[in-house]
Amino acid sequence: MLTSLKQLLTRIVDYAGLFPPAQLSLPEAINIYDRAHASPHCWMLDRFVLPAARLLEFIKLLPSENAASSQPYSLSVIVSRNWRSDLEQTYQLTKTEPSIRISALEFAPLSPIEMQSIRLEIPTEVDTFFEIPFNVDLEPYLDILHQIGAGAKLRTGGITSDAFPNSTQLGQRILSLANARIPFKVTAGLHHAIRGHCFTDALNRTSTTMHGFLNVAIASAFAYQQAIPLNEVVAILEESSIDAFQLSDIEIGWHEFSLPRSAIEYSRQQFFRSVGSCSFEEPIHDLYNLKLL
């Protein structure tokens, strides 16, 4: 793989196999995560996504020998609207369990006032993401996220067509977060590398084009490093051919813009953090099909 792309995709996948459409059992999801960690592509894998309500079940399923391992499970814990109870249980369970590490917290959609009340409950060493729906005004959330030192979570798909934001909606969010210097992660609907695959909503008899995780990662890096205009962000999100990007070991290019490896790495560290995906294999297969792996 080209070095620039490896910088862009390192630890990009938070594995969410418990969630739709995969919706695996917890033992199945743990097994897949373990296999992914032992695979040649483990460098793309980051945290295991787990609802707080299932943390005790997760701990009971872990092999006893893992307690002595130097590599505890890195978890991103989904916190429900009943956040006080979820946080209390999470902190209690992790105090005496060396086989797990809570490296991120993901909160269900809350109001800015509710987010403000949580700030003293969040450990500073844990990455925190608050889901912000696309149907709300982002501005009231930006100051709160700065005060809390937290990031945003954007939902880019789901099990119905209306769960997928269009490219302008997504591009506006990315650009606003880049200008505010607030990190974010995305979740759902990003199994494929490049935009173009179609999602069919059988319930409502509608279909929509799915976003690509490479499109989102590249658009985010340019938005954060070069403050490109919205129309260019949208154009990157809507690009359906990998050939439209100028890829080399030392940089990634788009039209007259280019990003060196150092800028790509910095934007991943500071801005676009990860993709929550219920599949690890599909992104890998897509990269192989594009001859990028």
TORFI-888607 format. One record per residue (C-alpha): residue in one letter; x, y, z. Coordinates in Angstrom, 2 decimals, always signed. Example, Ala and Ser with C-alpha at 12.3 -4.5 7.8 and 13.67 -1.06 7.14 Angstrom:
<pts>
> A_+12.30_-4.50_+7.80
> S_+13.67_-1.06_+7.14
</pts>
This chain:
<pts>
> M_+0.00_+0.00_+0.00
> L_+1.13_+3.55_-0.73
> T_+2.57_+5.21_+2.36
> S_+0.21_+8.19_+2.07
> L_-2.84_+5.91_+2.08
> K_-1.48_+3.93_+4.99
> Q_-1.18_+7.19_+6.95
> L_-4.77_+7.98_+6.03
> L_-6.18_+4.58_+7.03
> T_-4.14_+3.57_+10.09
> R_-6.45_+2.56_+12.97
> I_-9.43_+3.93_+11.07
> V_-11.96_+1.16_+11.83
> D_-13.78_+0.94_+15.14
> Y_-15.32_-2.52_+14.90
> A_-19.08_-2.45_+15.56
> G_-20.15_-5.99_+14.67
> L_-22.93_-6.00_+17.28
> F_-24.86_-3.35_+15.37
> P_-27.02_-3.54_+12.19
> P_-26.82_-4.71_+9.54
> A_-24.36_-7.35_+10.79
> Q_-25.92_-7.54_+14.26
> L_-23.75_-10.46_+15.36
> S_-23.87_-12.18_+18.71
> L_-21.29_-10.97_+21.19
> P_-19.18_-14.19_+20.99
> E_-19.18_-13.95_+17.16
> A_-18.16_-10.29_+17.21
> I_-15.35_-10.90_+19.71
> N_-14.08_-13.78_+17.57
> I_-14.03_-11.62_+14.42
> Y_-12.29_-8.79_+16.27
> D_-9.64_-11.20_+17.58
> R_-9.07_-12.61_+14.09
> A_-8.79_-9.11_+12.65
> H_-6.20_-8.21_+15.28
> A_-4.14_-11.24_+14.21
> S_-4.47_-10.50_+10.49
> P_-1.97_-8.69_+8.22
> H_-4.41_-5.76_+8.13
> C_-4.56_-5.23_+11.90
> W_-2.99_-1.78_+11.42
> M_-6.40_-0.57_+10.16
> L_-8.23_-1.75_+13.28
> D_-8.79_+0.27_+16.42
> R_-11.47_-0.17_+19.09
> F_-14.26_-2.66_+19.75
> V_-17.59_-0.80_+19.97
> L_-19.78_-2.01_+22.83
> P_-22.95_-0.72_+24.52
> A_-22.37_+0.08_+28.19
> A_-25.26_-2.22_+29.09
> R_-23.31_-5.21_+27.69
> L_-19.95_-4.52_+29.33
> L_-20.41_-7.12_+32.10
> E_-21.46_-9.72_+29.50
> F_-18.35_-8.86_+27.47
> I_-16.06_-9.30_+30.49
> K_-17.57_-12.70_+31.33
> L_-16.87_-13.94_+27.79
> L_-13.18_-13.05_+27.86
> P_-10.73_-15.92_+28.35
> S_-9.12_-15.82_+31.79
> E_-5.61_-15.80_+30.32
> N_-6.31_-12.41_+28.72
> A_-6.16_-10.81_+32.19
> A_-2.40_-11.26_+32.14
> S_-2.03_-9.99_+28.59
> S_-0.09_-6.82_+27.91
> Q_-2.68_-5.90_+25.28
> P_-6.08_-5.33_+26.90
> Y_-9.17_-4.97_+24.72
> S_-9.54_-1.35_+23.64
> L_-13.23_-0.48_+23.94
> S_-15.36_+2.36_+22.67
> V_-18.38_+2.28_+24.97
> I_-21.78_+3.45_+23.72
> V_-23.49_+5.45_+26.46
> S_-27.28_+5.63_+26.35
> R_-29.47_+8.57_+27.33
> N_-29.44_+7.05_+30.81
> W_-25.84_+8.22_+30.97
> R_-25.40_+8.51_+34.74
> S_-26.16_+4.84_+35.29
> D_-24.10_+3.76_+32.26
> L_-21.03_+5.73_+33.35
> E_-21.26_+4.54_+36.94
> Q_-21.46_+0.91_+35.85
> T_-18.66_+1.33_+33.31
> Y_-16.27_+2.89_+35.81
> Q_-17.04_+0.28_+38.46
> L_-16.45_-2.65_+36.12
> T_-13.20_-1.31_+34.69
> K_-11.58_-0.54_+38.05
> T_-10.76_-4.20_+38.69
> E_-10.65_-5.60_+35.15
> P_-7.16_-5.43_+33.57
> S_-8.23_-7.19_+30.37
> I_-10.14_-4.15_+29.09
> R_-9.38_-0.48_+28.56
> I_-12.04_+2.16_+27.96
> S_-10.39_+4.31_+25.33
> A_-13.51_+6.11_+24.08
> L_-17.06_+7.00_+25.09
> E_-19.81_+7.60_+22.53
> F_-22.92_+9.39_+23.73
> A_-26.40_+9.14_+22.24
> P_-27.86_+12.45_+21.00
> L_-28.25_+14.91_+23.90
> S_-29.10_+18.58_+24.16
> P_-26.28_+21.11_+24.71
> I_-27.51_+21.60_+28.29
> E_-27.32_+17.86_+28.98
> M_-23.85_+17.74_+27.43
> Q_-22.71_+20.54_+29.70
> S_-23.86_+18.61_+32.77
> I_-21.71_+15.61_+31.79
> R_-18.40_+17.47_+31.54
> L_-17.22_+16.65_+35.08
> E_-18.05_+12.96_+34.63
> I_-15.70_+12.36_+31.69
> P_-12.09_+11.25_+32.28
> T_-9.67_+13.51_+30.42
> E_-7.68_+10.54_+29.10
> V_-10.70_+9.05_+27.30
> D_-11.77_+10.19_+23.83
> T_-15.38_+11.35_+23.98
> F_-17.81_+11.74_+21.09
> F_-21.34_+13.16_+21.21
> E_-23.68_+12.17_+18.40
> I_-25.13_+15.25_+16.72
> P_-28.05_+14.61_+14.34
> F_-28.15_+16.33_+10.96
> N_-31.56_+17.84_+11.64
> V_-30.30_+20.21_+14.37
> D_-28.35_+23.48_+14.22
> L_-24.69_+22.64_+14.84
> E_-23.67_+26.05_+16.20
> P_-25.02_+25.64_+19.78
> Y_-23.01_+22.44_+20.10
> L_-19.64_+23.83_+19.03
> D_-18.93_+25.90_+22.15
> I_-20.00_+23.04_+24.40
> L_-17.74_+20.59_+22.60
> H_-14.83_+23.01_+23.01
> Q_-15.55_+23.46_+26.72
> I_-15.83_+19.73_+27.32
> G_-12.84_+18.91_+25.12
> A_-14.97_+16.38_+23.24
> G_-15.59_+15.42_+19.65
> A_-18.65_+15.00_+17.45
> K_-20.11_+11.78_+16.10
> L_-21.86_+11.85_+12.73
> R_-24.20_+9.11_+11.53
> T_-23.62_+8.51_+7.82
> G_-26.06_+5.66_+7.23
> G_-28.39_+3.13_+8.77
> I_-31.06_+0.59_+7.92
> T_-33.36_+3.06_+6.10
> S_-32.62_+5.47_+3.26
> D_-33.42_+8.54_+5.32
> A_-30.56_+7.65_+7.68
> F_-28.05_+8.62_+4.97
> P_-27.17_+12.34_+4.84
> N_-26.61_+13.75_+1.39
> S_-23.19_+15.00_+0.35
> T_-23.98_+18.65_+1.03
> Q_-25.23_+17.91_+4.53
> L_-22.17_+15.82_+5.31
> G_-19.79_+18.27_+3.65
> Q_-21.21_+21.20_+5.62
> R_-20.75_+19.31_+8.88
> I_-17.18_+18.32_+8.06
> L_-16.26_+21.88_+7.07
> S_-17.90_+23.41_+10.16
> L_-16.10_+20.99_+12.47
> A_-12.81_+21.61_+10.64
> N_-13.17_+25.38_+11.00
> A_-13.99_+24.94_+14.70
> R_-11.08_+22.52_+15.16
> I_-13.33_+19.89_+16.73
> P_-12.49_+16.23_+16.09
> F_-15.13_+13.78_+14.92
> K_-15.86_+10.19_+14.04
> V_-18.47_+8.74_+11.71
> T_-20.58_+5.65_+12.03
> A_-22.81_+3.45_+9.85
> G_-23.10_+3.11_+6.09
> L_-19.37_+3.29_+5.32
> H_-18.39_-0.29_+4.46
> H_-17.16_+0.70_+1.00
> A_-14.04_+2.64_+0.10
> I_-15.46_+4.79_-2.71
> R_-18.92_+6.29_-3.14
> G_-21.12_+4.47_-5.62
> H_-22.63_+1.43_-3.97
> C_-26.40_+1.57_-3.65
> F_-28.37_+0.93_-0.47
> T_-31.92_-0.32_-1.02
> D_-34.50_+0.41_+1.64
> A_-36.98_-2.47_+1.23
> L_-39.37_-1.03_+3.81
> N_-39.86_+2.30_+2.02
> R_-39.01_+1.02_-1.48
> T_-36.34_+3.66_-1.96
> S_-32.61_+3.56_-2.60
> T_-29.70_+5.84_-1.92
> T_-26.03_+6.02_-2.86
> M_-23.69_+5.18_+0.00
> H_-20.75_+7.36_+1.00
> G_-17.23_+5.94_+0.75
> F_-14.87_+5.90_+3.72
> L_-11.96_+6.98_+1.51
> N_-14.01_+9.92_+0.23
> V_-14.82_+10.99_+3.78
> A_-11.23_+10.56_+5.00
> I_-9.73_+12.50_+2.08
> A_-12.36_+15.26_+2.21
> S_-11.79_+15.64_+5.95
> A_-8.02_+15.86_+5.58
> F_-8.29_+18.59_+2.95
> A_-10.95_+20.48_+4.94
> Y_-8.80_+20.45_+8.08
> Q_-5.45_+21.29_+6.51
> Q_-6.33_+23.61_+3.63
> A_-9.78_+25.03_+4.37
> I_-11.08_+24.13_+0.91
> P_-14.52_+25.51_-0.01
> L_-17.73_+23.57_+0.45
> N_-18.17_+22.82_-3.25
> E_-14.78_+21.04_-3.30
> V_-15.59_+19.07_-0.14
> V_-18.87_+17.96_-1.70
> A_-17.13_+17.08_-4.98
> I_-14.66_+14.85_-3.12
> L_-17.51_+13.16_-1.21
> E_-19.32_+12.51_-4.50
> E_-16.32_+11.21_-6.45
> S_-17.00_+7.66_-7.64
> S_-13.60_+6.86_-9.20
> I_-10.35_+6.34_-7.34
> D_-8.58_+7.49_-10.51
> A_-9.74_+11.06_-9.85
> F_-7.27_+11.30_-6.96
> Q_-3.53_+11.69_-7.48
> L_-2.02_+9.07_-5.19
> S_+1.65_+8.55_-4.45
> D_+3.82_+7.50_-1.54
> I_+4.45_+11.10_-0.54
> E_+1.07_+12.80_-1.04
> I_-2.60_+12.66_-2.01
> G_-3.83_+15.13_-4.61
> W_-7.22_+16.44_-5.70
> H_-7.43_+18.98_-8.54
> E_-5.01_+21.78_-7.62
> F_-4.85_+20.72_-3.97
> S_-2.36_+18.30_-2.44
> L_-1.60_+16.92_+1.00
> P_+1.84_+15.61_+2.05
> R_+2.10_+12.59_+4.36
> S_+2.76_+14.74_+7.42
> A_-0.47_+16.70_+6.90
> I_-2.45_+13.49_+6.36
> E_-1.12_+12.01_+9.59
> Y_-1.79_+15.21_+11.53
> S_-5.38_+15.50_+10.29
> R_-6.07_+11.90_+11.35
> Q_-4.61_+12.50_+14.79
> Q_-6.36_+15.81_+15.39
> F_-9.54_+15.73_+13.34
> F_-11.03_+12.71_+11.56
> R_-10.61_+9.97_+14.12
> S_-12.37_+6.79_+12.98
> V_-15.18_+4.99_+11.19
> G_-17.59_+2.80_+13.15
> S_-18.23_-0.23_+10.94
> C_-20.07_-3.49_+11.58
> S_-17.72_-5.15_+9.06
> F_-13.93_-5.24_+8.95
> E_-13.71_-7.57_+5.95
> E_-15.77_-5.47_+3.53
> P_-13.49_-2.41_+3.72
> I_-10.47_-4.68_+3.20
> H_-12.07_-6.38_+0.19
> D_-12.93_-3.03_-1.35
> L_-9.35_-1.82_-1.03
> Y_-8.15_-5.03_-2.72
> N_-10.67_-4.58_-5.53
> L_-9.35_-1.05_-6.08
> K_-5.79_-2.46_-6.13
> L_-4.86_-0.27_-3.17
> L_-3.81_-3.25_-1.03
</pts>
